Amino acid sequence: MFDFTNKSILITGGTGSFGKKFVEVILKQHPNIRRLIIFSRDELKQFEMAQQFSEAAYPCMRYFIGDIRDAARLKRACEGVDVIIHAAALKQVPAAEANPMECIMTNVMGAENVINAAMDSGVTDVIALSTDKAAAPINLYGATKLCSDKLFVAANNIKGSRNLKFSVVRYGNVMGSRGSVIPFFMNKRKEGVLPITDDRMTRFNISLEDGVNMVLYALNNHWGGEIFVPKIPSYKILDVANAIAPSCEKKIVGIRPGEKVHEEMITEADSFTTVDLGKYYAILPQVPNWKLDDFKTGFNAKDVEIGFKYNSGTNDEWLTIEQLRSLIRVHVDADFIEK
């Protein structure tokens, strides 16, 4: 198990939804941590986050302005750091389609900068956040995150003798995160009409807390090169709309460029190297720097069937309308009432 005592953790994109929840969890569970460094571009978001997690109240907190595109600045931020949680990304699909090189510079070249900074700074563990859109991608955002995943997996084979491991966590839509469908629908219902891209659409669902716990699981258990995937439920987009605003008109507006009807986290092609760990799946590296049999024995892991795929439309666990309402009250708005 990873020992957080006197350790320093840097979170890229740390002012985002994930970063805030990660900091909240770490401060509660590991009060003996030495430093928690928020590395991000927006000084206003850092100022606002520091109102909740101030350096006066939490002496371990540090706020570092910088962009993962800036390799020198990132390397400076990583001095004395033990762990990097890489959450920074440009992730809005339409914006990525319209501004492809901006997305590539952040999501691909930024990932390479994280890898190089880790290798040059004595970091021991790197966990990178991925997305279901990286599996069989059809949009630029997903393609850049697939490239990022490949970079982090391959980094384990160029680290030399360093005591350093890189792994990835991949999960679906985070309930209530900025720009996601639930807060979008909650805002739109006051207009009386909810825009539905396709009434067949499904998505995976995970809470911020479960996303943070998955990162901690990876940090505690990774050997280097795995892509960890959680076993989580799916929902139908129409059920989300009816959970939030049953009285509103549901208007079909068509799928946006780069959007899928169903998302995948494990493709059929991945099935040859995917194992079942119980609560999670792991897509193992094709060229590991450790013995596959030792990994499988250590985790009591079972190979999935050849041809297995993990798709939001064929998932065997689904959220009902009532379950969605309950989860919204827990994870998004405690005062939520459907209208």
Secondary structure per residue as TSV (DSSP state, phi and psi in degrees):
chain	resnum	aa	ss	phi	psi
A	1	M	-	360.0	143.5
A	2	F	-	-72.9	132.8
A	3	D	-	-98.9	113.2
A	4	F	-	-81.9	-8.7
A	5	T	T	-58.0	123.9
A	6	N	T	61.3	24.3
A	7	K	-	-97.3	157.6
A	8	S	E	-115.1	129.2
A	9	I	E	-120.9	132.2
A	10	L	E	-111.3	132.0
A	11	I	E	-115.2	111.9
A	12	T	E	-76.0	144.5
A	13	G	T	62.9	33.1
A	14	G	T	-70.7	-11.2
A	15	T	T	-89.2	-0.5
A	16	G	S	-75.6	-179.3
A	17	S	H	-58.6	-45.4
A	18	F	H	-63.5	-47.9
A	19	G	H	-57.7	-43.0
A	20	K	H	-62.8	-44.7
A	21	K	H	-68.1	-38.0
A	22	F	H	-61.1	-45.3
A	23	V	H	-61.9	-44.6
A	24	E	H	-57.2	-46.0
A	25	V	H	-66.9	-45.5
A	26	I	H	-63.6	-42.2
A	27	L	H	-63.6	-32.3
A	28	K	H	-77.6	-43.1
A	29	Q	H	-87.7	-26.1
A	30	H	-	-135.0	70.5
A	31	P	T	-66.3	-14.1
A	32	N	T	-91.6	10.0
A	33	I	-	-65.1	146.5
A	34	R	S	-82.9	-48.5
A	35	R	E	-144.6	140.5
A	36	L	E	-121.3	111.3
A	37	I	E	-106.2	122.4
A	38	I	E	-94.3	114.5
A	39	F	E	-111.2	114.2
A	40	S	E	-160.7	172.8
A	41	R	S	-90.7	-28.6
A	42	D	-	-95.7	110.9
A	43	E	H	-68.5	-29.9
A	44	L	H	-66.8	-44.0
A	45	K	H	-63.8	-36.8
A	46	Q	H	-66.1	-41.8
A	47	F	H	-59.8	-45.6
A	48	E	H	-65.5	-40.5
A	49	M	H	-65.9	-34.6
A	50	A	H	-69.2	-16.0
A	51	Q	H	-71.0	-31.6
A	52	Q	H	-88.0	-39.6
A	53	F	S	-124.4	76.7
A	54	S	-	-80.5	155.8
A	55	E	T	-69.0	-24.7
A	56	A	T	-70.1	-44.8
A	57	A	T	-78.4	-31.4
A	58	Y	-	-129.3	90.5
A	59	P	T	-59.3	-16.9
A	60	C	T	-78.1	-15.1
A	61	M	E	-74.9	138.3
A	62	R	E	-136.5	145.8
A	63	Y	E	-123.8	123.5
A	64	F	E	-128.2	110.5
A	65	I	E	-73.9	131.0
A	66	G	-	176.4	165.2
A	67	D	-	-121.3	135.2
A	68	I	T	-65.6	-11.9
A	69	R	T	-70.7	-22.9
A	70	D	-	-93.0	96.0
A	71	A	H	-61.7	-41.1
A	72	A	H	-65.7	-43.4
A	73	R	H	-65.0	-41.7
A	74	L	H	-63.4	-42.2
A	75	K	H	-62.1	-40.1
A	76	R	H	-61.8	-40.9
A	77	A	H	-66.4	-24.9
A	78	C	T	-87.7	1.4
A	79	E	T	-61.9	124.5
A	80	G	T	77.7	7.3
A	81	V	-	-86.3	140.0
A	82	D	-	-97.3	-36.8
A	83	V	E	-133.3	136.2
A	84	I	E	-114.8	126.8
A	85	I	E	-105.8	112.5
A	86	H	E	-96.3	101.7
A	87	A	-	-115.7	-5.5
A	88	A	-	-71.2	135.0
A	89	A	-	-169.2	154.2
A	90	L	-	-92.2	119.9
A	91	K	-	-127.6	-1.6
A	92	Q	-	-77.9	117.3
A	93	V	H	-58.8	-51.3
A	94	P	H	-60.3	-40.1
A	95	A	H	-64.6	-37.7
A	96	A	H	-66.1	-39.3
A	97	E	H	-64.0	-36.4
A	98	A	H	-82.9	-23.9
A	99	N	S	-131.1	64.3
A	100	P	H	-60.9	-42.1
A	101	M	H	-68.2	-31.6
A	102	E	H	-62.4	-43.0
A	103	C	H	-65.0	-42.5
A	104	I	H	-63.9	-43.1
A	105	M	I	-62.3	-39.7
A	106	T	I	-79.4	-51.3
A	107	N	I	-80.1	-29.2
A	108	V	I	-101.8	-59.3
A	109	M	I	-66.2	-34.3
A	110	G	H	-62.7	-39.3
A	111	A	H	-62.4	-42.0
A	112	E	H	-62.9	-37.4
A	113	N	H	-65.1	-38.5
A	114	V	H	-61.7	-44.2
A	115	I	H	-61.0	-48.2
A	116	N	H	-65.9	-39.2
A	117	A	H	-63.2	-40.0
A	118	A	H	-63.2	-43.2
A	119	M	H	-67.4	-30.8
A	120	D	H	-90.7	-4.2
A	121	S	H	-122.2	5.9
A	122	G	T	78.6	16.3
A	123	V	-	-65.4	144.1
A	124	T	-	-105.8	-26.0
A	125	D	E	-141.7	133.2
A	126	V	E	-128.8	126.0
A	127	I	E	-119.0	121.0
A	128	A	E	-105.7	136.8
A	129	L	E	-86.5	133.0
A	130	S	-	-117.8	-161.0
A	131	T	-	-152.8	154.7
A	132	D	G	-62.2	-22.3
A	133	K	G	-71.3	-9.2
A	134	A	G	-81.5	-12.2
A	135	A	S	-88.8	118.8
A	136	A	S	47.6	60.2
A	137	P	-	-67.4	145.0
A	138	I	-	-121.6	-2.6
A	139	N	S	-123.9	164.9
A	140	L	H	-65.2	-40.0
A	141	Y	H	-56.1	-50.2
A	142	G	H	-60.9	-39.1
A	143	A	H	-64.8	-39.8
A	144	T	H	-69.0	-35.1
A	145	K	H	-72.6	-31.9
A	146	L	H	-63.9	-43.7
A	147	C	H	-58.5	-44.4
A	148	S	H	-59.6	-46.5
A	149	D	H	-56.5	-45.4
A	150	K	H	-62.1	-39.5
A	151	L	H	-62.9	-45.2
A	152	F	H	-68.6	-38.2
A	153	V	H	-64.6	-47.0
A	154	A	H	-68.2	-25.0
A	155	A	H	-59.1	-26.3
A	156	N	T	-65.2	-21.6
A	157	N	T	-96.5	1.6
A	158	I	S	-123.5	12.6
A	159	K	-	-80.6	-9.7
A	160	G	T	65.9	-135.0
A	161	S	T	-92.0	7.9
A	162	R	-	-65.0	144.3
A	163	N	S	-82.9	81.9
A	164	L	-	-151.8	133.2
A	165	K	E	-130.1	137.7
A	166	F	E	-117.0	130.8
A	167	S	E	-142.6	169.3
A	168	V	E	-129.4	143.8
A	169	V	E	-116.8	135.1
A	170	R	-	-125.5	124.0
A	171	Y	-	-145.6	175.6
A	172	G	-	-91.4	-155.7
A	173	N	E	-60.6	130.7
A	174	V	E	-90.1	122.1
A	175	M	T	-61.3	119.6
A	176	G	T	84.3	1.6
A	177	S	-	-70.1	159.5
A	178	R	T	-59.4	132.2
A	179	G	T	83.3	0.2
A	180	S	S	-87.6	172.3
A	181	V	H	-69.5	-34.1
A	182	I	H	-66.4	-52.8
A	183	P	H	-63.8	-29.5
A	184	F	H	-63.3	-48.5
A	185	F	H	-65.4	-38.7
A	186	M	H	-63.7	-33.1
A	187	N	H	-76.3	-37.7
A	188	K	H	-74.0	-23.3
A	189	R	G	-64.5	-21.7
A	190	K	G	-68.0	-16.6
A	191	E	G	-87.0	-12.4
A	192	G	T	88.0	-3.6
A	193	V	E	-136.9	129.4
A	194	L	E	-106.5	123.6
A	195	P	E	-78.4	124.1
A	196	I	E	-111.7	122.3
A	197	T	S	-67.7	-44.3
A	198	D	-	-156.1	128.7
A	199	D	T	-72.9	-5.1
A	200	R	T	-92.7	-6.6
A	201	M	-	-65.4	138.9
A	202	T	E	-130.5	158.1
A	203	R	E	-146.8	153.8
A	204	F	E	-74.6	155.2
A	205	N	E	-133.3	133.4
A	206	I	E	-144.0	146.4
A	207	S	-	-85.8	161.3
A	208	L	H	-59.1	-41.1
A	209	E	H	-60.3	-43.5
A	210	D	H	-68.3	-33.8
A	211	G	H	-63.5	-42.9
A	212	V	H	-64.9	-44.3
A	213	N	H	-62.4	-33.7
A	214	M	H	-67.5	-40.6
A	215	V	H	-62.0	-41.6
A	216	L	H	-66.3	-36.9
A	217	Y	H	-60.3	-46.8
A	218	A	H	-61.5	-43.8
A	219	L	H	-62.0	-37.4
A	220	N	H	-77.0	-23.5
A	221	N	H	-124.7	-7.0
A	222	H	-	-72.9	148.0
A	223	W	-	-103.0	-15.8
A	224	G	S	110.6	117.6
A	225	G	S	103.8	-6.7
A	226	E	-	-78.4	150.9
A	227	I	E	-111.8	107.9
A	228	F	E	-85.3	137.0
A	229	V	E	-129.8	127.9
A	230	P	E	-83.2	154.2
A	231	K	-	-90.3	106.6
A	232	I	-	-134.8	160.8
A	233	P	-	-79.1	164.9
A	234	S	E	-106.9	164.3
A	235	Y	E	-137.2	157.4
A	236	K	E	-92.8	136.9
A	237	I	H	-60.4	-33.6
A	238	L	H	-66.3	-35.1
A	239	D	H	-66.7	-36.6
A	240	V	H	-63.3	-45.4
A	241	A	H	-60.2	-43.9
A	242	N	H	-73.6	-26.7
A	243	A	H	-68.8	-36.2
A	244	I	H	-88.2	-43.7
A	245	A	-	-143.6	73.4
A	246	P	T	-61.7	-25.1
A	247	S	T	-88.3	-9.2
A	248	C	S	-80.3	152.4
A	249	E	E	-70.1	138.8
A	250	K	E	-106.5	111.5
A	251	K	E	-106.0	120.3
A	252	I	E	-76.5	121.5
A	253	V	-	-113.6	-7.2
A	254	G	-	95.9	151.0
A	255	I	-	-69.0	137.4
A	256	R	-	-75.6	158.9
A	257	P	T	-55.8	132.2
A	258	G	T	81.7	11.2
A	259	E	-	-105.3	143.1
A	260	K	-	-102.0	155.7
A	261	V	S	-71.8	-43.5
A	262	H	S	-125.3	147.7
A	263	E	-	-101.7	156.0
A	264	E	E	-123.2	149.7
A	265	M	E	-117.1	-24.5
A	266	I	E	-133.1	124.0
A	267	T	-	-92.2	167.5
A	268	E	G	-57.3	-38.6
A	269	A	G	-64.7	-29.7
A	270	D	G	-74.3	-18.1
A	271	S	G	-61.4	-25.5
A	272	F	G	-67.4	-22.4
A	273	T	G	-124.1	17.4
A	274	T	E	-101.4	138.2
A	275	V	E	-125.2	155.1
A	276	D	E	-98.3	119.2
A	277	L	-	-99.8	1.3
A	278	G	S	109.4	-87.1
A	279	K	S	-79.1	-23.5
A	280	Y	E	-131.6	161.1
A	281	Y	E	-100.5	160.5
A	282	A	E	-137.7	125.0
A	283	I	E	-87.1	114.3
A	284	L	-	-86.9	152.1
A	285	P	-	-66.4	144.4
A	286	Q	S	-71.5	-25.2
A	287	V	S	-126.7	74.9
A	288	P	-	-74.0	155.1
A	289	N	S	-101.4	24.5
A	290	W	S	-143.1	169.6
A	291	K	-	-83.6	125.1
A	292	L	H	-58.0	-42.6
A	293	D	H	-62.8	-36.8
A	294	D	H	-65.9	-40.8
A	295	F	H	-62.1	-49.2
A	296	K	H	-63.4	-38.2
A	297	T	H	-67.3	-43.2
A	298	G	H	-63.6	-31.5
A	299	F	H	-104.1	1.2
A	300	N	T	51.4	42.6
A	301	A	-	-81.2	146.2
A	302	K	E	-118.5	135.4
A	303	D	E	-64.1	139.3
A	304	V	-	-78.9	163.2
A	305	E	-	-67.1	143.6
A	306	I	T	-62.1	131.0
A	307	G	T	95.8	-6.2
A	308	F	-	-61.0	141.0
A	309	K	-	-142.1	151.3
A	310	Y	E	-114.3	100.6
A	311	N	E	-122.9	138.0
A	312	S	T	-65.2	-23.7
A	313	G	T	-84.7	-19.0
A	314	T	S	-116.4	14.5
A	315	N	-	-60.0	152.7
A	316	D	S	-99.6	6.7
A	317	E	-	-130.4	125.0
A	318	W	B	-129.6	143.9
A	319	L	-	-88.4	133.4
A	320	T	-	-83.0	170.9
A	321	I	H	-60.9	-42.7
A	322	E	H	-66.9	-38.3
A	323	Q	H	-64.8	-39.0
A	324	L	H	-62.2	-43.6
A	325	R	H	-61.7	-42.1
A	326	S	H	-63.3	-43.0
A	327	L	H	-67.1	-35.7
A	328	I	H	-61.1	-41.4
A	329	R	H	-66.4	-33.8
A	330	V	H	-77.8	-43.3
A	331	H	H	-108.5	-13.9
A	332	V	T	-121.7	-54.8
A	333	D	-	-149.8	110.0
A	334	A	T	-64.2	-22.4
A	335	D	T	-99.2	13.1
A	336	F	-	-61.6	134.0
A	337	I	-	-134.7	129.0
A	338	E	-	-65.7	148.5
A	339	K	-	-134.1	360.0
